Amino acid sequence: MSEALTIHVVQTFIEIDGYPVAEEPVACQSASQAKAKAQAARGSKLGVIAWSRTSPDPGLGDWGDPVIIARYGKIPEEFEESGAVE
């Protein structure tokens, strides 16, 4: 059994032809770092979301639901509907 693992990610979106388009996601060391990066990006992006996800055993590929740390601006519907804000 592997050790539990939590990942923290910031996903930014830009607008192309009137639609939000995801940029390359950025991995962060902690939830607080992800929140800080999301706050810093919010003024220059169409939308931004920071989230975390934990796996009790990453070797098995089992991951819990994403937990939204922060969200700003316009983001695609599938991101709006998932997770709870910390």
C-alpha positions in Angstrom: 0.0 0.0 0.0 1.3 3.4 -1.0 1.3 6.5 1.2 -1.7 8.9 0.8 -1.0 11.7 -1.6 -2.8 15.1 -2.1 -2.2 17.1 -5.2 -2.9 20.9 -5.4 -3.6 22.4 -8.8 -4.3 25.9 -10.3 -6.1 25.9 -13.6 -6.4 29.2 -15.6 -8.7 30.0 -18.5 -8.4 32.5 -21.3 -11.1 33.5 -23.8 -10.9 32.4 -27.4 -13.8 33.1 -29.8 -16.0 33.9 -26.8 -15.3 30.6 -25.0 -13.2 29.8 -21.9 -10.2 27.7 -22.9 -8.0 26.0 -20.3 -4.3 26.8 -20.1 -1.7 24.4 -18.8 -2.5 23.5 -15.2 0.1 24.3 -12.5 0.9 22.0 -9.7 1.5 23.6 -6.3 3.2 22.4 -3.0 0.2 23.2 -0.8 -3.4 24.4 -0.7 -2.2 27.8 0.5 0.2 28.2 -2.4 -2.5 27.2 -4.8 -4.9 29.8 -3.3 -2.2 32.5 -3.5 -1.4 31.6 -7.2 -5.1 31.7 -8.0 -5.5 35.1 -6.4 -2.5 36.5 -8.2 -3.8 35.2 -11.6 -7.4 36.4 -11.2 -6.8 39.9 -12.6 -5.1 38.8 -15.8 -7.2 35.7 -16.8 -10.8 35.1 -17.8 -11.1 32.7 -14.9 -9.0 30.7 -12.5 -9.7 27.7 -10.2 -7.5 26.1 -7.5 -8.4 22.7 -6.3 -7.0 19.7 -4.3 -7.5 16.0 -4.7 -6.4 13.2 -2.3 -5.7 9.5 -2.9 -5.4 7.1 0.0 -3.4 4.9 -2.3 -2.2 6.5 -5.6 -0.7 3.2 -6.8 -4.3 2.0 -7.2 -5.5 5.1 -9.0 -8.3 5.8 -6.5 -8.8 9.5 -6.1 -11.3 11.4 -4.0 -13.5 14.2 -5.4 -11.8 17.5 -6.0 -12.1 20.1 -3.3 -12.2 23.7 -4.6 -9.9 26.0 -2.8 -10.7 29.2 -4.7 -12.4 30.2 -8.0 -12.5 33.5 -9.7 -14.0 34.8 -12.9 -15.6 32.8 -15.7 -14.8 29.1 -15.8 -16.4 26.2 -17.7 -19.6 24.6 -16.2 -18.0 21.3 -15.4 -15.6 23.1 -12.9 -18.5 25.2 -11.4 -20.4 22.0 -10.5 -17.7 20.0 -8.8 -16.4 20.2 -5.3 -16.9 22.4 -2.3 -15.0 25.6 -1.6 -12.6 25.3 1.4 
